[in-house]
Amino acid sequence: MNTSLRWIASALTGIVFATGLSLGGAQAQSEMAALAPRVGPMSDSTSALPAILARNDIALYTEIFDLQNDGQWDKADRLIAQLSDDSLMGHVLFQRYMHPTAYRSSYQELKNWLADYADHPGATRIYGLALKRKPSSVGYPRKPQAVEMPAMDAVVAFDEPQGGSETESPATESRKYAGKSSSQRAKIRAIQSQIRSLVQRGNVTIALKNLDTKANRALFDPVSFAESLGVIARGYFRYHEDQEAMAVAKMATKLAGDDAARAHWWGGLAAFRAKDWNTAAAHFAALSLSVEADDWLRAAGGFWASRAYLVGGEPQNVSAMLQRAAEMPRTFYGLLATRALGQTPPLDFEMPVLSDTETEFLLEIPAARRAIALIETGQTNRADEELRRFVDELPPSFVGTLLALADRAGLADVAFRLGRDMERRQKVSLDGALYPVPGWEPEDGFGIDRALIFAIVRQESQFRSRAISSAGARGLMQLMPATAGYMAGDRFHGSSRAELFEPGLNLSLGQKYVHHVLNLAEIDGNLLYALAAYNAGPGNLQRWRAKIDYADDPLLFIESLPSRETRAYIEHVLSNFWIYRLRLKQNVDSLDMLIGGSWPIYVSQDQKGSPTGEPRTVRISAE
């Protein structure tokens, strides 16, 4: 690390020590996919789910679903005849009629199902199949129905927690497209798309010439023009033309001032890399106040401004910049700033509990009753589908009730979705929902700390065990079948790919891949390198390290990566990782390493994952 960057690290470390901190320490492909195991509550709440099914019916339904999964219809029918409660028969028949290999449903069966169960999650799929199999001489089946909801006047409003949301918009409205007609806006967006395409292909100077014309200056509003200049500044920075990036950023800021958010960011990074500390600090400080930037970018501006002021000989400005970044404490740079200031992030992992009034209301919703019954029988994926359907039907004040239900049921994906919904609709951050601790375990137990595994799962799939990407990545850790096969020593092809939706297997294979990446010789436990490789592949990591200029500065390394997706991935997963460390009452040593200017190294802290019960480094024995 060069002298200037060592000074930054030393100064920030001094701040840490001065404050008493320690530096030590998607639709599934097949109904044959194994269902998520039954899990317990994710918090310490003592509220219990109301009972729906009798014990005998729970046992019967559990076996019926298992038998039908294997196509054993006669045995399942004998058990169905013994049921005293038929509330889950819609799900039982859906499983049968939509079985991928062992059953072909008739039009009459599908029509009858829709007549009785059109409000169920699978109604759209059943309806589509029924239309394909409908004889021309018969009428149309019943269409899928919305979730039936009772009146909500008597429901007790959820007691909202205090604190702001990371997604809360700035008080000042954006001035983008101000005074422009819809046709002018469309033309501006088309030109902006062309500029992005040129920059992506490396034609940065051509992009600048095409943008900076008299006609475009007349067409564009200042903020939109500055936004495109920011794209060009990013291109120059990517190709190590820092002076050109700074010049373009200067053009943008003359037009739009603080609103030139992206230009401030890339111009600031270019100036920082060029050791023009005053220019860098000015750009970053302006960015920290920009209404055109989201919380993550404003926090980045504040933190990088503190770095530039430090090395530029203006330490009196450092604290104020860190304070700005710390106002967004759940962001990557907000967490760094909060820690550097010796503060504790205002995280609250308490979850709401179900009141008697709210429980009574839940039991009036057929979908909620079915969801609880499905949870009782271990069918958590089907319960999740039921709950998702009426989330958007609930008033904001009732989201907490559903959160309590999801927490008690161990439905991490539902809790996470509701937590995000509360951020959006109520402007509050309920961290117990945003950072759930599900009861899943890898088949072979945790060998990598839960904090890191859940941090990756949160970013990759948002806890949806049956998630599938457009590229074909599957499950909680979004494993490509080829990668999973490499880790398993077996191939996943055809219908066997559905096995990757099973949480225990997916976590086991994903964990093995994390272990593999961490132990590559060129990574050797380096968290930044490991996350870059996990997201983009070890080959891309090697190429980037050879090409980019980052002066052995870990943070500059992140921001110099050419892939926007990978930059965001590293910062989001690390933020998740640190917050999970805090939730699990563990040290955030990798956070302290970054504040101190060091490359963060993975060190295990889960005693249950260590044979000796002591913290261990990542280099466990190779398999």
N, C-alpha and C positions, 0 to 999 in steps of 0.2 A: 504494500500500500504506500502511495507517495506521501510526502511530508504533510501536505495540506490536509489530506484525508485523515492522516493519523491525528492531526490536531483536532479535527471535528470529533473523531472517536473519543479522544482523551477528554475533550471538553464536555461532551454529553455524558461520558462516564462519570466525570466530576459532579455533574448535576445529580446523577443517580446516587452516588455515594453521599453527597451533601444532604440528600433527603432520607438517608437511612436505608436505602434498598440494598439487597444483596445480589451480586452478580453470579453467585454460585448455583446458586441453585434456582300412458301409453298403452295401449291394449296389448295383452299378452298374446303370444303366438299360438298358444294351445292350452286347452283346459286340462291337459295332461301334466302341465307344470306343477311341481310340488308346491303346496301351499306353505305360507310362512308359519313357523311354529307359534304356538300360543305363548304369549309373553305377558308379564305382569306389568304393573304400573311403572311409569317412568319417573315419578317423583315420590316423595315421602308422604304424600297426602293420605289421610285415613278414610276419605269418603269411598263408599263401595258402590259398585254398579247394582242397580235393582235386578232381582232375579226374574227371568221371563219363563224359562222352560223348567219343567220338573226334571229331577235327576235321571229318571228312566228315559225321558225323551232326549236329553242331552246325549246319553250313551247311544241311543238308537240312531239319532241323526249323525253322530260322529262316525259310526260304522257304515251308515248308508252312503255318506259322501265317499268314504274310502272304497267301498265295494264298487260304486259307480265309476270311480276314477279308473278302476281296473276292468270296467265293462261287465261286471257280474250282475246283470239286471234281475235275474230270478231271485237271487239271494237278497238283493236290495228290496224287491217287491214284498218279500215275506216280512221284512223288518218294517217297511212302510205301513203295512196292515196293522202293526202293533202300536203305532203312534197315537197318543191322546191329544196332541197339539199339532195342527197341520200348518202353522204359520210360516214354516220354511219350505213348504212344498213347491212354491214358485222357484226357489233356488235349486231344489232337488231336480225338478223337471227341466230347468234350464241346463243344468250340468249334463243331463241325459240327452236332451234334444240337440245340444251343441257339441256333443262329444266328437272329436276329430276323426276317430277311426272305427269305433265299435257300435255306432248307432246312426241310422239314417231316419230322421224325423219326417213324418208325412205332413202335408198341408193342413189336414184336419187337426193334428196334434198341435201345430204351431198356432192355428186359429183359436183353438180352445185355450191355449196358454195365454194368448193376448186378451181373450175375453175375461180371464180371471186375474191376470198379473201384469196388466199394461203399465202399472206404476213402478215396476221393478227395474233395477239397473240394466238388465239385459234386454229390455223391451225393444230398443232400436235395432239390435242385431236380429232378434227373433222376427221382427216386422220385415226387415230386409230380406231374410231368408224365405219368409212366408210369401212375399210378393213374387219371388223367383219360382216358387213351387205351386202357385195358385193356378188351378185350372181356369180356362177362359170362361167357363159356364157358371162360375160361382161368384158371389159377391166378395167385396174386400174385407179383410180382417179389421179388427179394432186397432186404432192407431195408439202409439205410446202416449202415456199420460204423465202430467206433471206430478210432483210429489204432493201428497195431501197434507196440508198444514192447518192446525187448529187456530183459533183466535189467540192473540198474544197479549191482550190487554192486562192480564193478571201476572204476567211474568216479571219477576224482579230483575231490574237492570244489573248488569255485571259491574262490579265496583272496579273502575279502571285504575291501573297502577299509575304512579306518577312518572314523569320522564318523557322526553321527546323521542321521535322516531328517526332512524337513520335515513329514511326516505322522505322526510318532511321537506317541502319545497321552501326556498328562500321567500322572505316577505315580499321582495320586489319581483314583479312579474317580468318574464323574458320580453325583450324588445325585438326578438327575431321576427321577421316578416312584417314589421310594423308598417301600416299604410299600404300594403300590397294586396292586390286582388287575387282571387283564386287562380286565375290563369297565369299571373305573374309568379305566384308561388310555385306553380307546377314547372314553369320554365326555369326558375332558380334551382329547384331540386334536380332537374335534368342536367343542368350544367354542373352542379356539385357532384353528381354521380360520375360524369365524365372526368372531372378533376381527380376524384378518388381512384378511378380506373387507371389514369395515366400515372399517378404517383405509385400505385401498386406495381405497375410494370417497370418502374424505374425511370420514367420520363418526367422527372420533377421539374426541370427548367421549362420544358414544353408546356407542362401543366400551368406554370406561372404565366407564361406568355399568353396562353389561351384564356386564362382567367382575367388578367389585368388589361382589359380593353375598355375603351370609352363607353361602349354599349353596355358592357356588364356592370361598370360602375354606376351607370344610370339605372340599370334594372335592379340590382341588388340593394337591399337595405344594409346598413353598416355591419350589423351583427352577422348576417349570413355571409357577407363578403369576408369578414374577419374569420369566420368559421372555415371557409375554404382555404384561406391563407394559412390557417393552423394546420390543415391537412398537408399543405405544401411544406411548411416548416417541419412537420414530422418526417416527411420524405427526405429532406436535406439532412436532418439529424440521423436518420437511419443509415444514410450513405456517408456519414462522417464529414459532412460539409457544414461545420458548425457556424462559420461566419455567414454563410448564405441563410441558414436557419434563423440566425439572430436578425438578419436584415429583413427577412419576410415577417418575422414576429413583430418587429418594430413598425412595419407598414400596418399590420393588423391592429396594433394597440393605438396607433394614431387615429384609426377609423372608429374603433369601438371601445377604447379604454379598457376598463376592467371586464367588460363583457366579452373580450376576445380570449375566452378561457383556454381553448386548446393552443392558441398561439402563445399565450403566456407560459403554458406548460412546456411545450417543445422548445420555445425560445429560452426559457429558463434552464432547461437541461443542457441545451447547446452551450449556453454561456457558462454554466457550471463546469462542463467538460473542458471548455476553453480557458478556464480559470479567470473568467471575467466576473468576479464575485458580486460587484455592485449591480451589474445588469441582471445577474441571476436572482439576486435577492429582490430586486424591484419587480421582476416578473412573477416570482413565487408569491410575494406579499400581495400583489394585485389579484392573483388567482385565488388566494384564500378568502377573498371577499366577493368573488364573481358570482352573479346570479345565474350565469349560464353554465356553471359547473355543478355537478352533483356533490353529495357529501364526501364521497371517496376522493374526488379530485380536489375539492377545497381543502380537505385535511392534508392531502399530499402537498398542496401549495404551502400551507402553514409549516409543515415539518421541514420541507426543503428550504424554505426561507430561513428557518432557524439555522440550518447547516451553512447556508451561504453567508449569513450574518456572522456566524462564528469564525469561519475561515477568512472572512473579509475584514475582520478586526472591529466588528460592531457587536460585541457580546451583550450590550445593553438592550438589544432588540430581540434577543433569543427567546426569552421567557414569554413575551407577548405572542410570538409566532407559535410557540408550542401550545400556548393556551388556546389559540384559534383552532389548531388541529385537534386538540383534546375535546373540543365541543362536539366532535363526531366520534365518540369513544368505541364504537363497534366497527370502525373501519381500520384498515391496515395501518395507515399513518396516524390515525387517532389513537390507536392502542400504543404505538411507539411513543407518541407524544405524552400520553397519560403516564406511562411508565417512567419516561425521562423526567417528568415533573414530580415524581414520587407519589403520584396519586393512584387510587384504586378505581378501576372502571366502575361506573354505577350500574352494575349488573344485578338483576333480581331473578333468581331461578324458581321462586315460589309459583305454584300453579293454583288456579281457582278450584274450589270444591263445589260439589253439587248440593244445592239447598233442597229442602223438601219440595218447595214450590216448583223449582226447575225440574226436579225429577218427575213430578206429576205431569208437567208440561211435556217432557220428553216421551213419557209413556202414552201420550195422546197422539203421537206421530207414528203411524204404522211403520215407516221406514226406520225410525229410531228403534222401535221395538224389535224389528227384524235384525237390525245391526247388533243389538245387544245379544239376541238369541244366537246369532252367527258367531259372535265372540265366545259365547259359552260353549259352542261346539268346536272351537278352534279354527273356524273359517274366517280368519282375520282379513284376508284379501277381499272376500265377498262383503264383509262388514264395512270395509273401507269404501267399496263402491256404493253401498247404500248411503253412507254418511256424506260422501262427496256430492251426491245429487241434491241435497237440500241445504248445503252450506250457503249458497248464494240467495236462498229464500229467507234466511234469517235476518232480523234486524241487527244492526251493529251491537246493540246492548245484550244480545243473546249469544254472541260468539263465545264468550267466556264459559257458558254452560256446555257448549259442545266441546270446548277445549278440555273441560274437566272430564267429560265422557271419554275423549280420546286419550287423555292421560291415564285414566284408570284402566283403559283397555289395552294400553301399550301400543297404540297406533301412532307411531312416530310421524309418518307422512301426513296424516290428518292433522296432528298437532302443529306440525311445521306449516302446513298450508293455512291453517287458521291463524297462526301467529303472524304470518305475512299479511293476511287479510286485516288483522288488527292494526298493523303498521300502516296499511294503505287507507283504511276507513276511519280509524280512531286516532291515528298519529301517536300510538304508544308502542313500546317494545316490551313484549313479554318474553323474557329470555328463556324461561323454562320450556316454552313452545318452540322458540326459534333455534334452540340448541338442545334438542331432546336427547336422552340417553336410553335408547331402546334396549330391550332384553335379548337381542340377537347375539349369538356367538358363532365364530367360525367352527367348523366341524372338529377341528383339531385344537380348539382353544385359541386364546389370543397370544400370539407371539410378538406382535407389534402393538404398542399401546393403544387402548381404546380411543384416547384423545385424537391420535393421528388418523385412525381408521374412520371414526365418525366424522372427522373434519373433511376427509376425502369423500365419504358417502354424502354428506350434506351438499357438497359442491357438484358431485357427479350426478346424483339421482334424486336429491331432495327426499331421501328415505323411501322412495317408491321401489319396492322390491321387484315389480314387474315392468320397470321402465325399459324402454328400448329406443335407441337413437336412430336417426336416419342412416347412419353408417353401419348399424347392426350391433352396436355395443349393448350389452344386456345387464340388467340387474342393478343391485345397490351400488356396486363399484364400477359399473359400466364397462364390463370386460368384453373385448372382442373375442369371438369364439376361437380364433387362432391363438391369441394370447392365453386364454383359459386352457386350451389344449396343451400348450407348451408347459404351463405350470402343472397341469394334472398328469402329464405323460400319456395323454389319451386325446382322441379327436372329439370335437363337438360339432356334429353336422346333422342336417335334417332335423327330425323331431327331438333329438337329444339336446339341441341347443336350448330347449325350454328348461332343461335342468338348471341353467344358469340363473333362472329367476328364483331359485330356492335360496333364501338368505344365508343359511349355514354354509352351503357350498360356494356361493358367490364370495362371501367374506373370506373363506378359507383360501380360495384361489387368488383373490385380490390381495390378500395379506402376503401370500407367497411372492406375488409380483412386486409388491412394495419392498419386501425383504431383498429380493433379487436386485432391484434398482439401487437401493441404498448401499448394497455391498459391491456394486461394480467398482472396479479399481479407480476409474476416473471420477467417481462420485464419493466413495468412502464416507458415507454418512452425512454428506453435505445436504441439508434440507432444500436449499434453493435449487441445486442441481437435480436432486431427486424428483422434486415436484415438476420441474421443467421436463425431465425425461419421462415421467409418468404421463404427462399431458401430451407431449409432442414427440416422444420417442428418444432413446439415447443417441441415435444418429444425428438428429437435428440439434440436440444439445452440444455434441462435439463440434459440429459445423459452426454453431453460433459462438461458442467460446473461442474458436480460432479466428473469427472474423470481426467481432464487435470490440470496441474500445471502451473498457469499463474501469481501467486503472486499479484493478484489484479492489474495487469498492462494491460490496454486496448489493447495496441499494441501486447504484448506477448500473450494475449488471442486470437487475430486474428490468429497469426502465429502458435499457438499450436493446432488449430482445426484440427481434423484428415481428414476432407474432403477438398481436394484441390479445388474443385468446390466452396465450401462455402467460403473459404478464398478469392479466386479471386472475388467472387460475392460481398462480403462486400466491398472490396477495390475499385472495379470498380463502384459500385453504389454510394459509398460515394464520390468518385472523381467526378462522374457525378453530384451529389447533390451540391457539393461546386461550381462547374463551373456554374451550373444553378443559384445558389444563386448570383454569380457574374454577370451573364448575366442579371438577373432580378433586379440588383442593390440592393441586400439584404445583410445583415450581414452573415458572415460565422462563427457563434458562435460555432457550433459543431466542426469546424476545430480548433478554438482557444482552446476549451475544451481539445481536444486530445493533442495539443502542451503543454498545462498546466498539463498534466498527469491525467485529469479527464475523466470519462466516458461521452461520448457525449449524450446529451438528446435532443430529438426533441422538438422544440419550433416553433410554427407557426409564419410566418411573412406576409402572404398574407392578406391584409386588406379586400379584397373581400370575404375571407372565414371566416371572423369574424363578428358577429352581431354588435359589438361595434366599429369596424374599428380599433381596437388596436390589437397588437400581442397577441396571446393566447398560452397557453400550450396545449399539446396534449389531455389532459383529458377532452374532451367535453362530453356532456351528452350521456349516453348509449342509444342505440335504442332498 
